[in-house]
Amino acid sequence: MKKNKIFIFASLMLGLSFTACDDDDNYFISTDPVIDASSITTGSSDVTATTATLYGTVKGLDDKSAAFYKVGFKYGYEQNALSNTADGTLVKGEGRADGGTTITAALSGLPTGKTIYYQAFVTLKNQVTFTGEVSSLVTTDAKVTTADAQAVDFAGAVMGGQATDATPDATVGVVIATAPDVETVRAGLILPAASQEAAFTVAKSGLAPATKYYYAAYLDLGSGIVYGDVKEFTTAAADFDADNDFVDLGLSVKWAKSNLGAKSATDLGGLFGFGDATGVNNSFDPAQYASADIYKTKQDIVWLASDGVATLPSAADYEELFAKCKAEWTEVDGVAGYQLTGPNGNSIFLPAAGTRTANDVTGEGTVGYYATGSINVSDNTFADGFQFFSGNSTKISVPVYQALSVRAISTARNVPFEKAHLYTKWYLDNGQDGKQHVFEGPFTQWGDTDNWNTVTNNYPNLDQQIYWEMGKDNGWIGYTYGKDYGYMEFTEDGKVNIHRIAEDGTATDETGTYTIDETDKTIDIDINVLCANTWIGTKSGKLKILALDNDGLRIALPNGDGYAYSLNYYSERKREFDDATPVNFQWVDGNWSGCWGEIIDRIDATALDGKHTLTYNGSAASAMVVNIDFQNIVAKYPNVVIFINEIRTDGTSIKFDANDFFYGDIENNGNYRIEMFNIWGKGAADGKIVKSPFSAATNVESDPAVSFTSKIEIDYTIITNPAAYTPGLVTIEPTQWGGDWTGPNDGSFTAIVDENNKLAPSKKEFDITLNAADYGVDYSAGSIMTFINTEDLMNVFPGTHMTLTDIAIDGTPLSGWDAAKVPNSSDGAKHRLELWNTYGVTGTGRYCAFGVPSDTDPAVVAELGFSTSMRVKFTVDGLFPTVEW
């Protein structure tokens, strides 16, 4: 014989749950309660003059046998004397939005106009009973019908009904919810009409867009409520424009112009519980709301309402808003709130819309309660919010069921898709020419749900927050970084030519076709896109375009594992643009007006060398800062030199001493600067220029010598690889015109930027000896020409100045010569330090630093004749002339 075993683990008052064992009639009582006192709710009623149908809800009995429980209603004619019982029916399969199941019971033969009190109950195994709260009804012929919704838009609707046989003190209105079952609607948000009319309306604003609502008219007789039929409407979708519906205040995010559920900046909008995406949840039950962060999740009510354009703000966003903006408590069109003006001068208005708990709104017009997307980290029945009123604003914590205003934030853009950008050549941005033109590398890892909006327009991707720039160091993807893989060229007629260069250098051309879907932002291509040797399998077919503009293109290749990898390309136009050199001009006059740095020209790479003109249109009273920056040119051409040829103000050339300018990579940023006047730069002390390049002025803060009313023009020369100049000693004897026209030399010099940021010769001191034996010429009869000859120098640096420092004839230094009579002269492109030239400056003037021309032959200076050698020493003093003021 088997023994029965009874295991009692909990009191019946905790609830009952009987679970059969697999051994005869053994059983036990579970510690897990089926229901408790909160599981039973008394609901509404439908009445006539003599009948009533009662409604209630019970949770936890869906999967239980009818033998396990009994449901129904206790009722009576006094609130504390519910002596009658009506057996109820559990409507199986009719689940409520709150997880309950409806109980119904019908009463008949009731007296007309009588108030009846009732409460729902459930009894488990005839041993324990739980009851709901006590409600009341009144038997009446009064009725109410629900009218169709009118004026439905994205934020509201007009609802109403028709009441008949209502008592004078009755009230009317509508109840609204977002689930269709009758009890949920009747327990929904109460929207009373302004007054009792036979036909009444209720205008409700602050609803969520693209949301289906269910509503019913009601007639409240005091002792009972009569309801109309449930009807429905769906609000229109809201068209959130990332550009026009948000305001850039100069903060980390843009702020919406109005509240969620509002139609203007002063419209109060809706009040939303935490995670309530409808604005009509009036439950006190925390389980009916979110219990974790909803910011940038699929419970983010702003993200849902805006079709992914925007999100809820964080408390930190509100703190930034109030900390960095000028906040002014004011009234706009009669609505109180804060006007917040950002650092850039733009502003938004936050109305003080108050707050709602269940059906009661408080604080409207005096306090603003605004929602964030963050749960309280220490108690998930509370959420973070932000509160303000006149004179104060602060972060707060509120119950999740407390409904607050919602103001959206966004970092989204509204970049249009323009397929015409595609019609050019595209190169992989993998540094094959030593630079990244647009992207960090040729590949980027995304989620396979990323698209044009999430990448180009910066919409939040709540499905996959994946972003990894696979730059030049990630060679494992199957290509060689820095290698030329060719290009692909799209033409407007739907053709694409891909010029592929393989790892071994083999080049091939392949032609295909493509179509563009401008709505989906996709390209359907029948050949593999240019993609090097990547292992990703999908390289053709319908592919997403993640980004496209004049400069860059991103095409996503799905990999079948939840990821997509974009091929990152830069355009032919960008290639040409990056090869150009931007010219930045900084002009500030003594009144602090002018141009503090603006790119006003770009020089194509093929046209860098030579003369150019910079033109700045404007006016200036004096010079305080005058700089020209040639961006990145030093990085490209380390030996580059740039110098000024002429400056014109209002069309008239002005004097300047280029020796007093400063040149080169002054800021060590790869730019070449010509600093002409800068009270904070080189040649300045204590905010003053020690010596002005434009006048004789010294120790000045500005120089009116440089002023103009309409424009300044600056001619300048760029030499990316300066030539070497070789001074040679040339002397010609008079009898046979013997001598060498190149002559011996002591090396060369080129133009450089020296350690003082001056443009100077790389070699300044020269010592040249001409030995007669080397040329087989007798120079003893004297000289008709002796000079230091430098070919081509005058083409570039016509102001170059050299000084003779010593001369020796046949090893004996000459003395008593006059250095002032050794001029700098020229012969076309040749620069000459002219000791004597019967055809030159000295000969024309008939003066010589070393003697007097012969009486018998005035072309000859005998003192410059030698038998064995002539030795000269000289310096190259500078490349620009010294200006006399």
Phi, psi and omega in degrees: 000135181269146181266141171282140180240129180241124178243114182254116184249348185204157176289147176301333182291346175277344182119159184242142172210112182260126181235119182291144174268172179266019183230098177047235185253024173296147175207167173216164178255122186284154173278348181270113183291141174285309178221170172216192186297337181275357186276346184246130182231132173278131184254214186268189178212155169245130188231156164233193180292334185228001182227164176208140170249123184260148180231146173208181181221141174227142178249143172102003182249006186304321186252019182258149177291147179298338179288346185277336190216166171223133179237158178169203183223140167264139182210163178186183185260001172226147188298328182258013181225071179267078189270351182258153180231134175239121178295138181253168178241133177271120184276090182297143176083352179259073183288139176277163177297334180270008178092000181269175177238141187283137171253136175230153173207144182250134175246141179223169179067030182273151177289143182286140177073018183258139176274130180238134178257143183209158174210141179284152176216159170223133177242130182257120175053031179059022185239328182221138182236137174241142181234153173273185178288164179273130175240175181223159174218166174228130179287128186199158172269357178298142181221163173218137175247150182266129179273156175294145179291144180234163173051042180282127174224200186286346186232001182185180179199161173252121180242172179173198181189187181230120180256141176229144178058034178281145175287156185300329183266007180288156175240155182229164177171201176227155169245147187221141179210182180239018172236147190278340186293147191300314184295323177295318179296314183294335176270006185283186183298129182273126179238091183288145173284157183296328180203163179279118175230156178301316173245122185232157177227154175227119176267118180249122174250179178078021176276167179271146179287157175053043183232138177270129179242148176241139185212161176213144174285152176225155175231111184263112182268006181095302179268353180191162183238134176253135183244151171269182179294156176278130175235174185218160170205161178236126178291154179288156174291145177268133179266092180279119179263116185299337180267313191267342181263001181232153183244128174275110181265001186085022180251189183286339178225161172269149182247139179298152180286335183217168180288159174295132183085007180252156180251356178205172183295331182263353174292133185293330181078195184269168174239125191235131170290169185290112182088358176278112183269008186246330183082008181233004178290119182244019181283148172271353187281116180302334181293343179276004183231176180286151181236012177214171179307136176247355179300123180057039169236177180283002169261002178291110188294330177289316178301318179295317184286332187260008182057040173088001183285324191225173178220171170294150173279165171263168175300325179296325177297317178293321180296321176296318181303312183280334181282323187259352179255155170282118184255123182232119175286125187205180171240132176239117183054038177083002181254127181277149178167194181254130167266121183245120182250122185282173179302334181267005177095348177280158185216161172226164178238128177251107180288149176276090187268358180076203183211159180234133170239119187058249182254001188254124177259131178228158174079006181296128180091348181236331184226141173251128175241117185238138186277150168244180178260017188247134175279156174290123188292339182259347180204107186280012168265003176235152179232156176283139175221184178223130185239144174213153171207178183304115175097356182203151174211141184198157172287141180225168173237128184230156175301147184298337181276352179283124186271132185236164172291155180232127175238124185281152170236161181201150167243011184287157175240178178228058182286122180287151177272120181236104186292341180298336177299337186289338191281076178193188174270144180231135181242144173298132182275063185246023172073025182295338177254018175088009180213158170260123187274320184229316188246169181284341181188178185281347183228144173225136178267129178232174167281155181285358173265355178294151184208191181304316184291317183287333182264301183285316185266003171062031172290145176291134175260104184276348177281315184217113177260076187239128176200119178216115176282114182268083188284199190294339184275357184259067183290349184293345183290350171109026175220165178260121181292142176083008182259145179279113179258008178097210183205166169233140185236122178259136177244159187294340181276011177086013178258149175225132174246128179246115177266104184260138174241116183283172180303326182274006178091355179293130181251136176224156176240134180229133181249136178218188178234161180208158171227153181243129171260106185287339178284310181277349184057056179231159174239132176251109187237139187264005172229162180296135176292163177294117187211021179057221185251028183300147182279354183297131190284321186270109184235001179214182184090207182274112185237144179284138169264115183271334181203143177200121170211194182298333188258317191231155179220133175234122177244127184271132174253110179290141184251000177077008182234023182092355180243157169226148182240119181274137167277127184252121184238154169240154190270164174300319179299318179294323178300314180293320181297315182291334177287340178283156180255117176289141178247116183256131183245132176240114181227119177226130180264182185295346177264010179067022176251164179133216185239114185273005178143106183212134175283114183245004177197157172224134183250122180297146184300327182283350183239018183297308185290133178124193184267145180220166177231128174259130179238126177240121179267124181166200179218157180204142179271336182190169180263128172238320173223123175223102179231147168238128177247127174258103194287133174066005186287328179291324178297325180277320185229088186300335183262008186301145170230141179223136182213162185270134175263317184204147175233129179236130174249124184052036176088355182252130180291138179243160181277147174204153177253102182295343176293338181265002172280166174238147192225160168101194183279069188296324183261007178054045180235014179086356178268152174256121181250138164253110182260104184271324180201119182206106185292349175250006187251209178294149178074010180244152176215127179057039177075020180225149176277125183295318180216121183285136175283352187251356181196182177278002183295145177228153176053056185238154178270338176201166183224110179290357176298338176250101177213151180203157182253337183231321180195160171233136179239134182233116174271133181217162181238136175248132173232108184287325177227090186301142179284158175267137180246133186241103177289132178237146180272118182242130172219137184238126181273157192276341188282311181243008188054040181282145178147168182254131185277357173257310175076167179288163181217173178234044179093191187231168172224157174227168179278131179223165167265117185275186185293345179261012183060037173252148175275116191215163174289143180291334177230129187250331185249133182229148181219107186239135175241128175256115178264124183301323183297333181291339185243351179065036183237141175266110183262009189290339182287354181111193186228138168258345176208127171216121180202162170269117186253127178234110183293141170068357185296324185288343176293330186248313183237075183292347180265009182302137181236130176239154180228128175285129183249339181197150175213140179227137178247125182049040175085358181251122179299138172279145179232162176078008180278158187254108183297333181293342180264016174247087188276162166272127182220188182211161170223088185068239181277353184273133171268141180225128166269105197264105175285316176197137176205107183301340179256002186252204183298315181293317180293322180297319180275353182053047172230152179214141183289346193241357181167195183240137178304149183298142178294324183282332179218093186294353178279349190249135171248110187292329184297342181263009174278151179208158181261321184246315185201157169232132179236129179234145172237140181206165176238147169265105189283322182185167183262353181234151180288153174273128185270135174263121182273000000 
